Amino acid sequence: MRLPFFGLLSDRSPLDGLIEHYTKINECVDVIKESMECYVAGGACREFVELAKQVDEIENQADLIKRRIRNHLPRGLFMSVDKGLFLQYTKAQDNILDDAQEAMQWLAMRPVEIPAQFQKTVIAMIEEVDMACEHLGPALTATLGLINHEHLDRQGTKDKFWAIRRRRQSIFKMKNKLCSEIYNSDMDFKDIYQLIHYVEKLEGMGHNTENCADILRNMIAR
């Protein structure tokens, strides 16, 4: 493992920016959960439009954080992790927010009446995405702690990656089942198209959360 030289040369490691960027994911998922409750209750209501704008604002804030930490990287010699992995991780973490933003944009295009038989499953899927994102925070913190020699719990850190993968597998199965049921329903085709894209973007959030876990795993690989 590379030594954390950068910490000797600067008050702040670029790795700290990853946690700051991660907090925006949590904010985004909270808004999506709230927006779905609003949407199910009344379609594209006024509150939903405001919540969609909140997601845009959070994504913009996250982009600023991402650009700042990517534009102020030290030379490769002084990074405590491989710079390529670091850049991959920032991209994967940012993709979670991009998918969240696109999910909201699909619902906001036009009002869709979500049939009662799909409402619980969609909300359950959002809960799974929320849990996957929740697991990413401890996984990121544990990884950075291991890299910075703040602890030696390698197995405990790996267990956090597996928790994310299990959630991702659950999200993937829910997406496939839900898309099949929606496609075979009596809904208007425009509604089917719109709702399936929304579900796929939710699944994309889970997929990119797993990508983040895989990159973190590579960061601590011997």
Salt bridges, closest charged atoms under 4 A:
GLU20 OE1 - ARG12 NH2 3.12
GLU20 OE1 - ARG68 NH2 2.57
GLU27 OE2 - LYS24 NZ 3.39
GLU47 OE2 - ARG46 NH2 3.49
GLU50 OE2 - ARG46 NH1 2.72
ASP82 OD1 - ARG2 NH2 3.93
ASP94 OD1 - HIS21 NE2 3.17
ASP94 OD2 - LYS66 NZ 3.14
ASP99 OD1 - LYS201 NZ 3.83
GLU102 OE1 - LYS201 NZ 3.10
GLU127 OE2 - LYS33 NZ 3.92
GLU128 OE2 - ARG167 NH1 2.76
ASP130 OD2 - LYS33 NZ 2.99
GLU181 OE2 - LYS177 NZ 2.61
ASP191 OD1 - ARG110 NH1 2.89
GLU203 OE2 - ARG168 NH1 2.00
GLU210 OE1 - ARG168 NE 3.15
ASP214 OD1 - ARG165 NH2 2.80
